[in-house]
Every structure is written in structure tokens, then in C-alpha cells.
Amino acid sequence: MRFAEHWSFATVMATRDLAPTIREIVLKPDAPVGTWPPGSHINIAVLVDGRPQRRSYSLVPSMVEGTLRIAVRLADDSRGGSRAMWALQAGQRLEITNPTSLFEIDWSRNTYCLIAGGIGVTPMLGIAAALARKGLDPIVHYAVKSRADAALHEELADLLGDRLLLHAADVGKRLDLDATFRALPADAIAVVCGPLRMLDAARQAWRDAGRRPTDLCFETFGSSGRLPTSDFRVRIASTGNEIMVPRDRSMLDALNAAGYEVISDCQRGECGVCAVDVTTVEGEIDHRDVFFSAHEKQTSAKMCACVSRARGTVTVDTLYRPDQLPGAAA
Ligand SMILES: Cc1cc2nc3c(=O)[nH]c(=O)nc-3n(C[C@H](O)[C@H](O)[C@H](O)COP(=O)(O)OP(=O)(O)OC[C@H]3O[C@@H](n4cnc5c(N)ncnc54)[C@H](O)[C@@H]3O)c2cc1C
């Protein structure tokens, strides 16, 4: 675990829909949580299929003192965490962690370009407000599939005026990352939060614009991939044992449940700690991490077990060498 986490109870104060698939939830923690860096999130304990799980939600600045505001997108093709969040009613109790931030933003620059894709807008409101308070004029590009999906648009517009640029695909407005990054002054920082495809495109455009990789900050929310989420098989190279990874579990969970002790840290496809060596692929790997480069993903010599998936069968070497391999006697 990367952060010292402190779990405590909170009560759901109110819920309201901000867009057809985005629901605002206001929480009142039992104990005051103090201040937190802009862009922070909390973890929330949820029951998914009766199993305790955790999901993370970015904090949106709250109008009511002593409360925490989040906005949750109802995810289709999902294990059910967001559905559990959508089922919450005012008065319900739940367990949350103290706020913490994964963004590593250098706050000393003069120019900030914030880019939000879909629900990736949630951390941006707090970050934009913090920059505005410092007297800086951040530009926010907000890309959505349709104008109706643009939750928090009015609040951002009130804060930023014409420095908020909405790119709604249904009215033919698409964000041009190459042009956006090339137009930035040399000391600019870009902060990106959005789906994996957007992050990959942003990283490529940032590189192509000849900018320092460390000046691009990003956070990943989810692990959606190119292929639909489905069952696949993992074969252990040293034994030939095969493990089924069901669609509602990660490869990391399936390997650990089978006794292969794959170590992990972030479990969001960012740190690479859970990467396993891939020896053969019968089918196709769907890399859902932001750890490996496009070239590494193409060669598929490794995959992040926490988020990446496959179609077919993948043979891996987990580097786990116990005296008695699990299932070897079976
Ligand atoms: C720091 C942080 C901040 C976040 N902030 C927000 C926020 O403000 N608002 C918000 O709505 N969400 C936020 N999220 C995402 C949120 O934590 C949940 O992931 C989201 O609600 C979906 O949960 P789920 O259980 O419904 O979907 P999941 O089952 O987690 O599915 C999410 C995606 O993962 C894929 N997937 C499904 N099953 C698997 C599997 N077995 N293995 C791998 N991938 C799979 C699916 O294709 C789907 O697209 C944040 C995440 C992080 C890490």
C-alpha cells in the first residue's frame, strides 16, 4: 500500500444526477478530514456481489462546509462498484479513507493546461480552482461524447469563463492534442485525467511536441481496454497449469487465488510492480496499463496482471518458484 490510509465512517447526505450517467453524492464524515491537496480522492468500501471491495472517487469542491462531494459515473461493462455507489440513499452509512492525491503537480509554473475526458473532469474542478486562487489562468479542455454528458460544465464555466473549452463529439468538436500541446509555452504543465485511450494519445502528442515527460501529469481512473472484458486463460510456463480468469476478476486476483503470489502495488496499471513475463500468446493481449510504452505493449513481452486482460490463452512466467507449486500434485 502506498499511503497510510485511515478508514472512518461517513453518512450520505444527498444524491442528485448531474448527467444521465453521472450522479453527485455528498458525504458527511463523522470526523472532520482537514485539508487536502487539489485533485485528491477518497477510497470507499463497497460490496460488489457480496464481496467487500474498494473504489476511488475524486473530490469535487463542496459548497457545504464539512462535507465531501463526489460524482460517480455509472459504468457499463463493470464489476459493479459504480452500481453499488448509485444505489446509495441519503442517510446510509459507509466507510471512507482520508483524502489523498496521486497527482504530482509542480505548482510553481506560470502556465497550466488541464485536460479532462468524460468523468475525468472530477479532479479538474478543484485543481482549476486552486490555480485560479493563485492568480493563474488555467485553460481547461473538457472532452465529452455528447454535450448532455458534460457534468460540472456550468461550475467550470463560472470559474473559467472562456478559458473553458468544451469539445463535444456529438456537435463535431474534437480536441486536437497535437495543436494544443504545440501551442503551449515552454514552461507549461499539462494535467490530464480521462480514459486510457485519451491518456495514450496525450502521452504520444506530448512526446511529439518535444516536451519533458515529467511536465505531463496524469491520473487514470479505470481499466477499460480495446477488447470487451471477457474470460481468458493463463497458462503457467513452468508447469503448464492453466487458470481461468473470469470476466469479473483481474488476472492478479486469479493468480494469487491460485497460490502464485504475484506482488502488486497501485493496482491501477501505473506502477508496473505486478508485471509478469509473457512467453506466448494464443489470442490477443489487451494492455490496459499506462506503465508500458506503446512499443512494449506491441511486443507484449510483459503485461500488468492488475488491469490487463486477454482474449484466448496467455502463457506467463510469474517468477514464483516455491518448493511445491500450487496444483502441481493435482
Ligand atoms: C484515483 C481515482 C479516482 C477516481 N475518481 C472517480 C470519479 O471521480 N468518478 C468516477 O465515476 N470514477 C472514479 N474512479 C473510478 C472508480 O474508482 C471505479 O473504478 C468506477 O466507479 C468503476 O467501478 P466499477 O466497479 O463499476 O467498474 P469496474 O469493474 O472497475 O470496471 C471499470 C472498467 O474496468 C474494466 N473491467 C471490468 N472488469 C474488469 C476486470 N476483471 N479486470 C480488469 N478490468 C476490468 C471494464 O471494462 C470497465 O470499463 C476513480 C479511480 C481512481 C483510481
Ligand as a Chemical Component Dictionary entry (heavy atoms), coordinates in Angstrom:
data_LIG
# 
_chem_comp.id                   LIG 
_chem_comp.type                 NON-POLYMER 
_chem_comp.pdbx_formal_charge   0 
_chem_comp.three_letter_code    LIG 
# 
loop_
_chem_comp_atom.comp_id 
_chem_comp_atom.atom_id 
_chem_comp_atom.alt_atom_id 
_chem_comp_atom.type_symbol 
_chem_comp_atom.charge 
_chem_comp_atom.model_Cartn_x 
_chem_comp_atom.model_Cartn_y 
_chem_comp_atom.model_Cartn_z 
_chem_comp_atom.pdbx_ordinal 
LIG C1  C1  C 0 -7.720  7.933  -8.189  1  
LIG C2  C2  C 0 -9.052  7.561  -8.797  2  
LIG C3  C3  C 0 -10.089 8.468  -8.832  3  
LIG C4  C4  C 0 -11.320 8.138  -9.376  4  
LIG N1  N1  N 0 -12.321 9.064  -9.421  5  
LIG C5  C5  C 0 -13.507 8.748  -9.974  6  
LIG C6  C6  C 0 -14.565 9.711  -10.053 7  
LIG O1  O1  O 0 -14.418 10.866 -9.627  8  
LIG N2  N2  N 0 -15.752 9.321  -10.590 9  
LIG C7  C7  C 0 -15.948 8.046  -11.093 10 
LIG O2  O2  O 0 -17.046 7.742  -11.578 11 
LIG N3  N3  N 0 -14.952 7.126  -11.050 12 
LIG C8  C8  C 0 -13.762 7.442  -10.485 13 
LIG N4  N4  N 0 -12.769 6.493  -10.422 14 
LIG C9  C9  C 0 -13.076 5.135  -10.906 15 
LIG C10 C10 C 0 -13.777 4.333  -9.792  16 
LIG O3  O3  O 0 -12.886 4.058  -8.738  17 
LIG C11 C11 C 0 -14.310 2.975  -10.281 18 
LIG O4  O4  O 0 -13.290 2.307  -10.958 19 
LIG C12 C12 C 0 -15.504 3.167  -11.202 20 
LIG O5  O5  O 0 -16.605 3.674  -10.441 21 
LIG C13 C13 C 0 -15.907 1.842  -11.872 22 
LIG O6  O6  O 0 -16.106 0.871  -10.896 23 
LIG P1  P1  P 0 -16.953 -0.431 -11.285 24 
LIG O7  O7  O 0 -16.754 -1.432 -10.223 25 
LIG O8  O8  O 0 -18.349 -0.039 -11.647 26 
LIG O9  O9  O 0 -16.269 -0.838 -12.615 27 
LIG P2  P2  P 0 -15.008 -1.822 -12.825 28 
LIG O10 O10 O 0 -15.443 -3.214 -12.749 29 
LIG O11 O11 O 0 -13.886 -1.368 -12.006 30 
LIG O12 O12 O 0 -14.812 -1.502 -14.342 31 
LIG C14 C14 C 0 -14.150 -0.351 -14.802 32 
LIG C15 C15 C 0 -13.564 -0.710 -16.134 33 
LIG O13 O13 O 0 -12.674 -1.805 -15.937 34 
LIG C16 C16 C 0 -12.962 -2.842 -16.853 35 
LIG N5  N5  N 0 -13.054 -4.113 -16.130 36 
LIG C17 C17 C 0 -14.173 -4.748 -15.762 37 
LIG N6  N6  N 0 -13.858 -5.914 -15.171 38 
LIG C18 C18 C 0 -12.526 -5.974 -15.142 39 
LIG C19 C19 C 0 -11.603 -6.913 -14.626 40 
LIG N7  N7  N 0 -11.985 -8.052 -14.076 41 
LIG N8  N8  N 0 -10.275 -6.664 -14.737 42 
LIG C20 C20 C 0 -9.847  -5.525 -15.304 43 
LIG N9  N9  N 0 -10.686 -4.597 -15.826 44 
LIG C21 C21 C 0 -11.995 -4.816 -15.736 45 
LIG C22 C22 C 0 -14.257 -2.557 -17.532 46 
LIG O14 O14 O 0 -14.019 -2.680 -18.926 47 
LIG C23 C23 C 0 -14.622 -1.165 -17.137 48 
LIG O15 O15 O 0 -14.555 -0.301 -18.218 49 
LIG C24 C24 C 0 -11.532 6.840  -9.896  50 
LIG C25 C25 C 0 -10.486 5.900  -9.845  51 
LIG C26 C26 C 0 -9.276  6.251  -9.318  52 
LIG C27 C27 C 0 -8.178  5.226  -9.271  53 
# 
loop_
_chem_comp_bond.comp_id 
_chem_comp_bond.atom_id_1 
_chem_comp_bond.atom_id_2 
_chem_comp_bond.value_order 
_chem_comp_bond.pdbx_ordinal 
LIG C1  C2  SING 1  
LIG C2  C3  SING 2  
LIG C2  C26 DOUB 3  
LIG C3  C4  DOUB 4  
LIG C4  N1  SING 5  
LIG C4  C24 SING 6  
LIG N1  C5  DOUB 7  
LIG C5  C6  SING 8  
LIG C5  C8  SING 9  
LIG C6  O1  DOUB 10 
LIG C6  N2  SING 11 
LIG N2  C7  SING 12 
LIG C7  O2  DOUB 13 
LIG C7  N3  SING 14 
LIG N3  C8  DOUB 15 
LIG C8  N4  SING 16 
LIG N4  C9  SING 17 
LIG N4  C24 SING 18 
LIG C9  C10 SING 19 
LIG C10 O3  SING 20 
LIG C10 C11 SING 21 
LIG C11 O4  SING 22 
LIG C11 C12 SING 23 
LIG C12 O5  SING 24 
LIG C12 C13 SING 25 
LIG C13 O6  SING 26 
LIG O6  P1  SING 27 
LIG P1  O7  DOUB 28 
LIG P1  O8  SING 29 
LIG P1  O9  SING 30 
LIG O9  P2  SING 31 
LIG P2  O10 DOUB 32 
LIG P2  O11 SING 33 
LIG P2  O12 SING 34 
LIG O12 C14 SING 35 
LIG C14 C15 SING 36 
LIG C15 O13 SING 37 
LIG C15 C23 SING 38 
LIG O13 C16 SING 39 
LIG C16 N5  SING 40 
LIG C16 C22 SING 41 
LIG N5  C17 SING 42 
LIG N5  C21 SING 43 
LIG C17 N6  DOUB 44 
LIG N6  C18 SING 45 
LIG C18 C19 SING 46 
LIG C18 C21 DOUB 47 
LIG C19 N7  SING 48 
LIG C19 N8  DOUB 49 
LIG N8  C20 SING 50 
LIG C20 N9  DOUB 51 
LIG N9  C21 SING 52 
LIG C22 O14 SING 53 
LIG C22 C23 SING 54 
LIG C23 O15 SING 55 
LIG C24 C25 DOUB 56 
LIG C25 C26 SING 57 
LIG C26 C27 SING 58 
# 
